[in-house]
């Protein structure tokens, strides 16, 4: 999924765990993410989708990278319904870190097929 796939009414969750609703062509502001408050009501916070890259990472603030996308209910567009996409991330580690974790020397072998 890319930024262009986001549609009005979809709900996204940011890296910091906050939910926002996608609003395309919103009045004079263009395409935005409008913040949802603790009770899933639309709040007064928002950010422009123009601040996001196609991979849904924010170009300036990594804590608001989009981590998951949900559909919303037809009569309650401010609550997440079904998970549509989730960012998969991998932790990079060194061999030294792996050996420290296991407390011994490590040899990487190919898995049996």
N, C-alpha and C positions, 0 to 999 in steps of 0.2 A: 504494500500500500504506500502511496506517496501523498504529498500535500494536495495535489490536484484531485485525488480521490475523495477528499473530505466534502461532505454535503451538509447543507443547512439541517440542523436538528441532531446531527451526530454529536455524541459526547466524547470528549477526550480526557484522559488522565495524564497529568504531568509527572515528571520525575520526582517532584516534591510531594506528590500525592493529592494534588488539588484537581477538581473536576471543572471542565469548561464546556460550554455548548458552542458548536460551530454555527456561525451566522454569516452567510454569503451575501454580498451586496447590501450590507446593513446601512441604511440611511446615507449619511454623508461620509461614513468612516470606511466603507468598502468591506473587505472580508476580514472578520474578526473572530476571536475566541472570547466569549463572554463568560466571566467567572460565575460559578455556582457556589452559593453559600453553604453553611453547615447543614441546613435543612433542605438542600437541593433547590432552592429558589434562586433565580437569576440575581446576581449582585451587581454592584456598580463598578466592578473591576473588569478590564478587558485588555487584550493585546491584539495587535494587527497580525494577520497571517503573513503579511509581507516581511515580517521579522524571522520567518522560518525558511529553512532550506527544503528542497524536495523530499529529503529523507526524514522530515518532520523534527529535525533538531533545530533549536533556536540559534540564530547566528551570533547572539551576544550573551545570552544567559542560559547555560546548560541546565540549571535547575528547573527550567520550564520546557525542556524537551518533551515532546509528546511520546508517552510510553505505551499507551493503549488507546484503542478507539472502540466505541460502543454504539449500537443503534439505540434509539430512544422509543418510549411508548407513544403511540399516536395521540393519546389524550393527556399525556404527562411528559412533555418533551424535555423536562428538566431532570429526568432520572435515567440512569443507565439500564439498558435492557439486556442486550446480547453482545458478548465480546466479538468484535469483527477482526481485530488485528492487535498483536502485542509485539513490542520490540524485544528481540532476542539479543542479549549482550553476553559477552564472554569476558572472564577475568584473565588478564595476561599475568603470568607468573614466570619466574626464572627457575631453572633447574635447582639452584641453591635453595629457593623458597620451598620447592616440593620436597627436597631432601630434609630440610629443617622440619617440615610438617610431619613427615613419616619417621624422622629420626634415624635414617639410614641412607646409604647410597642408592640411587635409583638408576635402572636401565630401562629405557623405553623399548617395548617389543610390539610387533604387529599383532592385532587381534586375530583369533582363529575365525575362519569364515565358515 
